[in-house]
Amino acid sequence: MEPPTPLACSWPLPTQFPALSGSAVHVWCVLLDVPESAVGEAFGVLSAEERIEAERFRTDELRRRFVVRRARLRELLARYLEASPRAVCFDRGAFGKPALAAPWSGSRLQFSTSDSADVGLVAVAIDIALGIDVERIRLIPDLEDMVRRFFAAGEKEALGRLPESGRLEAFFHGWSRKEALLKALGTGLSLGLDRVVVSLTPDDPRILAVEGSPESAGRWHLDDLYPAAGFAAALARPAGPHRLECFRCPR
């Protein structure tokens, strides 16, 4: 059996840390398959609470992913804040959405994170509400049940019209778009995935309806993201002339 192909991200690795203007949205791809030596370095960046949480994971793989993604989030935000990574403090909103806590709560820096398998994404902007989600495209034994439980009637019909060979990819594109929008709205999954209706086909990210908020479809914008082969990802942000820039985070 051939060894698995190492993950790769085609986004550029900046030679200098990019400046964040008021109209820009930065998205960073964080690859989590790092050597053990890098995990040890990342562990040193975490807070005491995060270190305790890391030790609770049942497998080395899950622990590695948690440690690296939390450390990289701290390091990225610290660069924007011009602070030490260990000095970054976090809080959570009413529905669990993470945010910067004091003394950084007045910084106007907004962020959203997501991870799947060994790919993590971090979106950052100034005074722009964000939601991001990434999903590894993989076989799901109970796909029909997932569609029945979490997709709206129009999405189920749209999925049924696609050729069977394209349904799995369409499912994950739809799922990532729905989760990204719910994160941007600040409700998380409390609103319900089936109450957000999006397009499903690749390269056609559209919000079709949000139950209970008919104006939301026009107020928000979706971007498809392709951080690595075999992954579907989406960014939700307010509609408007924002400049999206994608970068690869150093391993």
ABEGO torsion letter per residue (X at the ends): XBBBBBBBBABBBBABBBBBBAABBBBBBBBABBBAAAAAAAAAABBAAAAAAAAABABAAAAAAAAAAAAAAAAAAAAAAGBBAAABBBBBBAAGBBBBBOAAAAAGBBBBBBBBEABBBBBBBBGBBBBBBBBBBBBBAAAAAAAAAABBAAAAAAAAABBAAAAAAAAAAAAAAAAAAAAAAGAEAAAEAAABBBBABBGBBBBABBBGBAAAAAABBBBBBBABBGBBBBBBBBBEBBBBBBBBBBX
